[in-house]
Amino acid sequence: MTESGPIVLRTLADYQAFTLSALCQACDRSVVLDHQALADRWGWEVLLTEVRRRLRCQQCGRRPQRLLVGYHQVAVPDG
């Protein structure tokens, strides 16, 4: 998947093979985020840069240093 501009949450969710993780450098915590929970909170068109800016680590309260997009299986988008 290549994108020429900003990536929104729907871009990852349409391809169920992609995961989104938040990495907190302060406490060395990594969490795989739930696409649907993020969409319920901020909508499917939220930019991933905005997701990172709004998140806080549940362990230490700091903002994650970065988001990591991972690949876990082959999938075809719905519709």
C-alpha positions as CSV (number, residue, x, y, z in Angstrom):
1,M,0.0,0.0,0.0
2,T,1.5,3.3,-1.0
3,E,0.0,6.7,-0.4
4,S,1.0,10.0,-1.8
5,G,-0.6,12.1,1.0
6,P,-1.8,11.9,4.6
7,I,-3.3,8.5,5.6
8,V,-6.6,8.4,7.3
9,L,-7.8,5.6,9.6
10,R,-10.2,4.2,6.9
11,T,-7.2,3.5,4.7
12,L,-5.9,0.9,7.2
13,A,-9.3,-0.4,8.2
14,D,-10.4,-1.1,4.6
15,Y,-7.4,-3.5,4.3
16,Q,-7.9,-5.7,7.4
17,A,-4.4,-7.0,7.0
18,F,-2.9,-3.9,8.6
19,T,-2.6,-3.2,12.3
20,L,-1.9,0.1,14.0
21,S,0.3,0.1,17.1
22,A,1.2,3.0,19.5
23,L,4.7,3.0,20.8
24,C,5.5,4.9,24.0
25,Q,9.2,5.5,24.4
26,A,8.8,6.9,27.9
27,C,7.7,3.6,29.5
28,D,8.6,1.2,26.6
29,R,5.0,0.1,26.1
30,S,3.5,-1.0,22.8
31,V,-0.2,-1.5,22.2
32,V,-2.1,-2.7,19.1
33,L,-4.9,-0.2,18.6
34,D,-8.5,-1.2,17.6
35,H,-9.6,0.4,14.3
36,Q,-13.3,0.4,15.3
37,A,-12.7,1.9,18.7
38,L,-10.6,4.7,17.2
39,A,-13.3,5.3,14.6
40,D,-16.0,5.4,17.2
41,R,-14.1,8.0,19.1
42,W,-12.8,10.2,16.2
43,G,-14.3,9.0,13.0
44,W,-13.0,7.0,10.0
45,E,-11.5,10.0,8.3
46,V,-9.2,11.0,11.2
47,L,-5.6,11.4,10.0
48,L,-3.1,9.0,11.6
49,T,-1.0,12.0,12.6
50,E,-4.0,13.3,14.5
51,V,-4.6,9.9,16.2
52,R,-1.0,10.0,17.5
53,R,-1.5,13.6,18.7
54,R,-4.6,12.7,20.6
55,L,-3.5,9.4,22.2
56,R,-2.0,9.1,25.7
57,C,-0.3,6.1,27.1
58,Q,-2.5,4.3,29.7
59,Q,0.6,3.4,31.7
60,C,2.5,6.6,32.0
61,G,0.1,9.3,30.6
62,R,2.5,10.6,28.0
63,R,1.9,10.8,24.2
64,P,3.2,7.9,22.1
65,Q,6.4,8.7,20.3
66,R,5.1,7.1,17.1
67,L,2.5,4.9,15.5
68,L,3.6,1.8,13.7
69,V,1.7,0.2,10.8
70,G,2.1,-3.5,10.7
71,Y,1.0,-6.3,8.3
72,H,-0.5,-9.5,9.6
73,Q,-2.3,-11.3,6.7
74,V,-3.5,-11.1,3.1
75,A,-6.8,-9.4,2.8
76,V,-9.0,-7.8,0.1
77,P,-11.0,-4.6,0.9
78,D,-14.7,-5.0,1.4
79,G,-17.0,-3.6,-1.3
